[in-house]
Every structure is written in structure tokens, then in C-alpha cells.
């Protein structure tokens, strides 16, 4: 639908312009409008999904720490997830929404694996997949949920720190060109 709308807008633009335009240029404008209309929804959805995953990736270790505290206090995992969803809504509404859905699915569905896998599929971040795999293994083998949460939270925090270090290490090469273009000429003028 959007390519068609873009083509119609391009047609109205070309018919209401006062300057004569060559036929090759008109075809190029029509082609560009159609391509832009075709790829625009995909690009917008991809960017929105990426921002959503980044937000969840950043806030998920803190939510896991809250879950760990609740589980160590003796609260069931369903109640823990529901409680944490209520607490994280202030600084991550996306994560709160997903945790709320997970809590509802865990209480309604008879198959807990399906609820956990649905959470991992909806969120799509590596942090969520790690959490789901740990929860499924803890339930399957009867291991400690609190220990699994502790390990996942530490791992995700280390991953977040490694990403920050990578961004910091990539900064000096990016600053080289602006420094050469903007600082060195001014420095030479001042020295002269």
C-alpha cells in the first residue's frame, strides 16, 4: 500500500510542478518513490525492534537482580515475575509489559515451557533467551532457580560492561578526523 501511495504522491508532485522535467528524470523519481515506499515500513519496524531489544538488554540485569531477591525470599517464580513487572514499569515500560505477559502466561497456560519460549520469541534479545534457557533447565533438572538467576545476572552485566568498553575503544579512531579538520587549523593559526 505504501509504494502505491508514494507513487501517487510523486505523480501529484510532478504534475503540479511548474518547471518542465525530462522523461528520464520523471521515471527516476517514480522509481525512487516506489523503492522508498517499499523499504520504508521494513526499515521503520527494524529500527523500532532494535531499540526495543536494546532497552530490554540494558534493563534486564537489574530486573534479574530483583527476581533473585524475591526468589531468595521464598516467593514463587510466577509471583516474582509479576512483582518485578510492577517495579520496573517506571524505568522500562517495555520490559514491564513483557514480564507482565510472561506472568499471565505462566499462570494461565498448562505448559510452562510454551510460556517461557513465547517470552523469548517476543523479546528476541539474547538476554531473554539466556533467561528462558536457564529457567527451563532449572525446572527440568530441579536445580536452584536463585543460583541460575544469579549466574545470568552476572553474565548479562559483564556483557553490558564489555559492550560499553567496545564503544569506548571505538571512540579514538572516530575522533581523529574531526580533530585534524577542526583543531589543527585553529592551532596553527594561533601559533602563527
N, C-alpha and C positions, 0 to 999 in steps of 0.2 A: 504493500500500500504506500509506503513512504517513497520508493522510487517513482511511482506514478505521480505522487504529489509534488515531488521535486521537479519532475519533467513538466508538469503543468505550470509551476511557478517560473521555471526557466522560459516556457513559452510566453507567459504573460510579460515577463521581463523583456524578452526580445521583441515582442510586438509593440510594446509601449515606449521603447527607446527611440529617440529622435535621430540618432546617428545611424547611417547605413552600415551594416555589418556584413562581412563576406560570408558566403555559404559555408566555407570550411570552418570558420570561427563559430558559426551557429551550431554546426554539428559537434564541434568540440565542447561547446557549452552544454548542449543536450547530453552528450556522453558523460561529462563531468558531473552533471546534476543527477543522472541516473546512477552512476557509481557511488556518489556521495550518499544518495538516498538508500542504496542497497547496503552499504557498510556502516552507516551511522548507527542503527539500532544495535548491531553486534558490538561496536566499539563502546557505546554507552553502557550496555549491560556488562561487558567485560570489565570496564573501569569500576562500575558500581560493585560488582562481585569482588574485585580485587581489594577495594577499600574496605569492604565488609570483612573479608578474611584477615586483612591486616589489623583491623580493630580488634577482632576476636583473638588474633595471635598475640597482641600486646597485652590484653587484659586477662587472658585465660590463666596464666600462672597465679595471679592474685586470687582468682576465683577458686583455683585448686587449693591454695593455702587455706581459704575459708572452709572449703569442703573437708580438708584434713582436720581442721579444728573441730568441726561438727561431728565427723565420724569418730574421732578420738573421744569425744564427749558422750558417745553412745547413741547418737541419732542414726536412724536408718538412712540408707543412701537416697531413697526417694524424698524423704523429708529434708535431707541435707541439700539436695539439688533444688528443691522448692525454696528453701530458706535463702540459699545463696543467690538464686534468681531475684528474689526480692531485695537483696542487699546491693547487688551490682547494677541495678537499674539506673542509679544516679550517674555513674561514670561510663557505663557501656550498655545502652538500651538494647543493642543488637544481641549481645551475649545473654542479657537477661531474658529476652524473648525466646532465644533458642533453648536456654536452660528451662524456661517455663514449659515449652513444648515437650522437652525431654521428660520433665517431671510428670506432665499429664499423660504422656505415652507410657511411662513406666507404671503408673497407677491404673491405666485402663487396659493396656494390652496384656494378653496372657504370655506372650513370648517377649522376654526382656531383651533378647538378642536383636530382635527386629526394632525395638525402640532405640537401642544404642546405635545400631547401624543406620537407622534413619537420621539420627542426630549427626553422625559422621558425614553422611551424604549431603545433608542440608548445609552444614557449616563448610565442609570441604577443605578445612585447613589441616595441616599436619598435626597441630596440637590436638585437635578434636579426634583425629584418627588414633593418635597415641593413647589418649584418654579412653576411647572406646575399646581398643585392644586390651588395655590393662584391666578395664572393668570386666570384660568378657573372660579374660584369663583368671582373674580373681574369683569370679563366680564359678567357673568351670572346675578349677583345681582347688578351690576352697582356701586360697591364700588370703593374706591380710589386705583388706581394701585400703586401710590407712597407710600401710607401707607402700602400696602401689601408687597412691596419691602423692606421697612424699617424694618418691623417685621421679614421677612425672613432673611435678612442680619444679624440682631442682634441674631436671633436664631442659625444660622449657625456658627457665630463667637463664641457664647457660647459653641456650640457643639465641635468646634475645640479646644477651651481652655480646655474643660473637657477631651478630648482625650489626650491632652498634659499633663494634670495633672495625668491622669491614667498611662501614660507611665512613668512619673517621680516617681509616687508612687510604681511602679513595679520594679524600679531600685535597691533599697537596698537589697531585698532578692536575686536578681541575683548577686550582688557583694559579698555576704557573702562567698561563696565557693572560689572564686579567692583570696579574702583577706586571708582566712585561709590557702590556699595552697601556696601562694607566699609571703605574707607579714610576717606572724607569724614565719616561719622558719628563715627568714633573721633577724627578730627582736631578736629571741632567740640567733642566732649566734653572733650578735652584743653585746647583753647583756653578754653572756659568755665570 
